[in-house]
Amino acid sequence: MGQYHPQMTADDVVEIVQLFERHHLPLCIDGGWGVDALLGVQTRPHLDLDIAVPHLEVSRIRALLEARGYRDVPRDDTRDCNFVLGDDQGRLIDIHTYIFDAEGRCIYGCAYPYDSLLGRGSINGHPVTCITPEWMVKFHTGYLLDEDDYHDVKSLCQRFGLALPAEYDRFEATP
């Protein structure tokens, strides 16, 4: 596999979304692209595309992406329900999987609340399903935050009238 120069462009994201649509595979965009989908515009470069998908579709998703040159990218945090696939062009897809029971509770995988996966946004004008604004803000807390997190969360809070979490106060205080 070639050397990575990670960046996932809006065109790359739309191509992946359309590929999943053609194969009737559910996909919910998370992470930085999920933020930009909610905002309806790309606000910064993105190293990867984070997606949430049903765990039961992993074999189909792997086959579909592997046929397009994607391979496993080993990481220390790789698990059965969270792994990264990359191609020779440096495009990276961070795949988060889940299984819900009949009552909509997450019983396996990444702990997405069912209603977090019901957001709607757009990338390059293409409608997409993404994490809801409220959950996107909640998911951007509880870890070591950086400037990209602050940029994303502040933009979401301003657009959707949400309170900026207290964890971001240190960013607000810097001149």
C-alpha positions as a printed Julia matrix, in Angstrom:
175×3 Matrix{Float64}:
   0.0    0.0    0.0
   1.29   3.46  -0.81
   2.25   6.17   1.65
  -0.75   7.91   3.19
  -1.42  11.59   2.66
  -4.72  11.5    4.47
  -7.47  13.75   3.31
 -11.03  12.87   2.56
 -12.58  15.39   0.19
 -16.26  16.22  -0.17
 -16.27  14.45  -3.56
 -14.76  11.34  -1.9
 -17.47  11.4    0.76
 -20.31  11.76  -1.73
 -18.81   8.92  -3.78
 -18.84   6.62  -0.71
 -22.37   7.7    0.27
 -23.65   7.02  -3.25
 -21.88   3.65  -3.32
 -23.66   2.64  -0.11
 -26.97   3.95  -1.47
 -26.61   1.9   -4.67
 -26.06  -1.22  -2.55
 -28.87  -0.41  -0.08
 -26.45  -0.18   2.85
 -27.38   2.16   5.69
 -24.75   4.72   6.61
 -24.69   7.56   9.12
 -21.89  10.12   8.9
 -20.11  10.91  12.16
 -17.03  12.97  13.06
 -15.87  16.08  11.24
 -17.74  15.31   8.05
 -20.88  14.78  10.14
 -20.43  18.27  11.55
 -19.97  19.75   8.1
 -22.98  17.81   6.78
 -25.12  19.37   9.51
 -23.75  22.81   8.63
 -24.27  22.14   4.91
 -20.76  23.34   4.03
 -17.2   22.11   4.42
 -15.56  24.22   7.11
 -12.11  22.57   7.32
 -10.05  19.73   5.8
 -10.78  16.2    7.07
  -8.28  13.37   7.42
 -10.92  10.65   7.2
 -14.59   9.83   6.94
 -16.21   8.48  10.12
 -19.28   6.36   9.53
 -21.7    4.46  11.75
 -23.17   1.3   10.24
 -25.04  -1.79  11.45
 -22.56  -4.46  12.55
 -24.5   -7.1   10.62
 -23.48  -5.34   7.36
 -19.7   -5.44   8.01
 -18.97  -8.33   5.64
 -20.89  -6.65   2.79
 -19.23  -3.29   3.49
 -15.76  -4.84   3.63
 -16.33  -6.69   0.34
 -17.66  -3.56  -1.35
 -14.76  -1.37  -0.22
 -12.08  -4.01  -0.72
 -13.24  -4.35  -4.34
 -12.35  -0.64  -4.64
  -8.87  -1.04  -3.19
  -9.54  -0.4    0.49
  -7.6   -2.49   3.01
  -7.31  -2.64   6.79
  -5.19   0.08   8.34
  -3.86  -1.35  11.62
  -4.26   0.88  14.68
  -3.86   0.34  18.41
  -7.59   0.86  18.97
  -8.81  -1.49  16.2
 -11.69  -3.67  17.34
 -14.31  -5.82  15.68
 -16.76  -2.9   15.92
 -14.3   -0.06  15.1
 -11.72  -0.3   12.36
 -10.2    1.78   9.58
  -9.98   0.94   5.9
  -7.71   2.92   3.58
  -6.74   2.94  -0.07
  -3.55   3.74  -1.98
  -4.73   7.33  -2.52
  -4.66   7.94   1.24
  -8.42   7.97   1.71
  -9.4    6.64   5.13
 -12.79   5.42   6.34
 -13.17   4.97  10.11
 -15.98   2.45  10.52
 -18.0    2.31  13.75
 -20.56  -0.5   14.06
 -23.51  -1.18  16.34
 -26.35  -3.61  16.98
 -29.68  -2.45  18.43
 -32.19  -4.71  20.14
 -35.93  -4.58  19.37
 -36.37  -1.68  21.82
 -33.67   0.41  20.12
 -30.98  -0.13  22.79
 -27.42  -0.6   21.64
 -26.44  -4.13  22.68
 -23.13  -4.41  20.81
 -20.45  -2.2   19.36
 -20.08   1.54  19.56
 -22.62   2.89  22.03
 -24.74   5.03  19.72
 -28.14   5.95  21.11
 -30.71   5.07  18.44
 -31.95   8.66  18.1
 -28.4    9.97  17.56
 -28.38   8.39  14.09
 -31.38  10.34  12.8
 -29.73  13.61  11.73
 -30.02  15.04   8.24
 -27.51  17.17   6.41
 -25.83  17.58   3.05
 -22.38  17.36   1.52
 -21.82  19.16  -1.78
 -25.61  19.44  -1.96
 -26.08  15.66  -1.64
 -28.49  14.78   1.21
 -26.96  12.5    3.86
 -27.88  10.91   7.15
 -25.62  12.03   9.98
 -25.42  12.26  13.76
 -27.92  14.81  15.13
 -26.54  18.18  16.28
 -27.31  17.55  19.96
 -25.55  14.19  19.96
 -22.68  15.48  17.85
 -21.96  18.06  20.57
 -22.25  15.4   23.32
 -19.91  13.07  21.42
 -17.32  15.88  21.3
 -16.78  15.82  25.09
 -15.04  13.57  27.59
 -11.62  13.34  25.93
  -8.59  15.57  25.26
 -10.06  18.28  23.04
  -8.2   20.12  20.3
  -8.78  23.19  18.11
 -10.7   21.16  15.5
 -13.1   19.93  18.21
 -13.59  23.51  19.4
 -14.18  24.76  15.86
 -16.72  22.0   15.17
 -18.63  22.27  18.43
 -18.72  26.08  18.47
 -20.05  26.08  14.9
 -22.77  23.55  15.78
 -23.77  25.38  18.95
 -24.05  28.69  17.1
 -26.03  27.22  14.19
 -28.43  25.12  16.27
 -28.78  27.29  19.39
 -27.04  24.79  21.67
 -25.02  25.58  24.8
 -21.26  25.25  24.43
 -20.16  22.51  26.88
 -18.09  23.75  29.85
 -15.13  21.66  28.64
 -14.64  24.26  25.92
 -14.36  27.22  28.3
 -10.56  27.14  28.07
 -10.76  27.78  24.31
 -13.09  30.73  24.86
 -10.71  32.27  27.41
  -7.66  32.35  25.11
  -7.03  35.66  23.33
